[in-house]
C-alpha cells in the first residue's frame, strides 16, 4: 500500500477517481472492470464502491463509461498527460 493519505488509496488510482457519495452500489462498474480494481462496501448504511486494487488499474476507463451515476472521473494528472 502506498504511503500518504489512506482514504485516497480507496477512492483513486493513477487514472481515475471516484466520488463515492454519488454511488448507489449498482455493481455495473465492478462487472465492467477487467482488472478487478473495484469492490463494494456493504456495511450498515454504507453502500458504495471502493478501490480495492489501485495498482491493477490500466486506465481503460470502462468504469467511467459504465457508471450511470457519474461516480468516476479521470484524474487531473491523466488529463494533463494527453
N, C-alpha and C positions, 0 to 999 in steps of 0.2 A: 504494500500500500504506500502511496505517495505521502510525503510529509506535507504539512500545511494545514489547511482547514479541512477536517474530516467530512463535514457536510458537503463540501464541494466535490469530493470524490464520489458522492452518492447521487449527484444531480447533473454531472457533466463528464464529458470525455474530451479529448483534444479536438473533436469535430462537432459535437452537438452539446446542447444543454437543455435541461428540462425544467419547466415551471410546474412543479407537482401540484400546485393549488388548482390548476385547470384540469387535472387528471380525474377521470371517473373510474379508472381501473377496468376499462373495457377489454384490455388484453390484445388489441389489434397490433400494437407495436411489438409486443412480446413475440407474437406469432410471426411477424414480418422480419424480425432481426435474424440474419443468417449466422451471426457470431454469438448469439445468446448473451448479449450485453445487458439486456433489460430484464428485470424481475418485478415481482409485485409484492407490495406490503398490504397485508390484511390483518390488522390488529385493532380491535375495538372500532373506533370511528376513523382510524387511519386506513384509507383505501386508495392507494395510488401506486405508480410505478417507482422503481428505484434503479439506479445504475449499479449493477452488481459486478460487472467485469469490464470496467472502462478501458483497460489495457487491450481488450479484444476488439474494440471498435475500429472498423476500417473506413469509416466515413462514407458509407454507401447512401445514407440519408433515407433509407426505406422507412424508418420510424417517422421522419418528418412528413413524408408523403402519405403515410398510412393513418396517422392520428387524426380523428375527426374533430378534436377539440383544440388543435394547435399547441399542444404541450411542448413540442420540440422546436428548437431553432438552431441555426448554425452558430458556432462560437465566433466571436469577433476576430480572433486570430485566423480562423479558417476563411472568413470572408475577405480579409485583407490579403491573404495569400493568392487569391485569384487574379 
